[in-house]
Amino acid sequence: MSTLALRSQRVVTPEGERAATILIENGRISALLPHDADVAGAPLLDVGTHAVLPGVIDPHVHINEPGRTDWEGFDTATRAALAGGLTSLVDMPLNSAPVTTSVANLELKKAATKGQLHTNVGFWGGVVPGNAAEIEPLITAGVLGFKAFLTHSGIDDFPNATEDDLRRVMPILARHKLPLLVHCELSEDSDEWKKNDHRSYPNYLASRPKKWEDDAIAMMIRLCEEFDCPVHIVHLSSADSIAPIAAAKAKGLPLTVETGQHYLYFNAEDIADGQTQFKCAPPIREEANNNQLWAALQSGVIDFVATDHSPAPPDLKQMDSGDFTTAWGGIASLQFALPVLWTAARRRGASLSDIVKWLSSNPAKLAGQSKKKGQIAPGFDADLIVFDPEKTFEVSEEMILHKHKVSPYICQELAGVIELTFLRGEQVFQRPNFLRLNHGEFLTR
């Protein structure tokens, strides 16, 4: 029987921070003991005043393998995740090729992970026109839920779903109580903005107005109520949709919402022309808007924060030309998910318990992991991180473990350093070294 006792003055439990000793047996937390408990017979690791948190769970990651492994891949993505304290990821059905819209394609993706999983990884299936017959087979094959776009995804082989397409699949998902994750933009087909300054961030921002999001979210609230189907709004950026979302939740609809670290950390006013590393969809909006996102997160209207890690090679990001009209829209941030959010959150008086709620326990619910991951409590998997919330560092290209060194966080000074990462009770990372790789498992409900 493998055992370990992990002791800290700051263990973040569902009841709050406390001094405690975590007893780990066979990959799970067997007991949460007093700080000075006698653990004779178990190896003891005392981390002093460093905080111990449940591992971060990110349910919105584009790993891109197979097919676009030159953008990212399971090896680089999950290495970066471990170094950033992320112990479980859920991979989106695009931008891999083929996309995860059938069981055959899912099996190709699973095969591509062989020998490359350093964290736990699950998969979302995709909803596209014409694949309604694949939904139940994909559920049987183990996907955790489904993702749909209401606008062009950026990838032609993952076309956007229409309301009619959603109406075909939502009764199936409601029956299985699985979530439908939705990129909410009902866009208007116009390239007029591309006739203006290609390097202008305000020009790009104006090209994707909040109304696109607001109209799409209104439609999803209506369908959520009609079908009683769990609906999850990904990467909310428009504060104008907060009130309708709050009203829908007050009615008891099965609606959840995430926003992204970049919407909470950056503001449009601070993005210079030509800085295409900031391009994402929906776009990073103005400070007044983003302050409202913060208020919604802190009040619980927004459930959690996820990276939408969507990397691409520098040429696709148009790093040399600074052309927003042709640059790939995606933020690469997986490795820095925790320190970015903590840096911004502690300025607003947030606690480590808030961080655990926003990065671990609430994401675990969406991914169907809430009975085994996302908390430090007896019976839960010992996916844990040791975190120094006071230490700061500056993000440099050299430290980035993503496949490409493109990120808007380069040169940002962040607070919070991951010292150790444990996966099912085994130490897999100790800053700056990996101790055990290829240790991840597939996530299942």
Helices and strands as residue ranges (DSSP letters): E 3-13, E 16-25, E 28-34, E 44-46, E 51-54, E 56-61, H 74-83, E 86-91, H 103-112, E 120-123, E 125-126, G 132-134, H 135-141, E 146-149, H 163-176, E 180-183, G 192-195, H 201-207, H 210-227, E 231-233, G 239-241, H 242-250, E 255-259, H 261-265, G 268-270, G 276-278, H 287-299, E 304-305, G 334-336, H 337-346, H 352-356, I 357-361, H 362-366, E 384-394, G 397-399, E 413-423, E 426-430, E 433-434
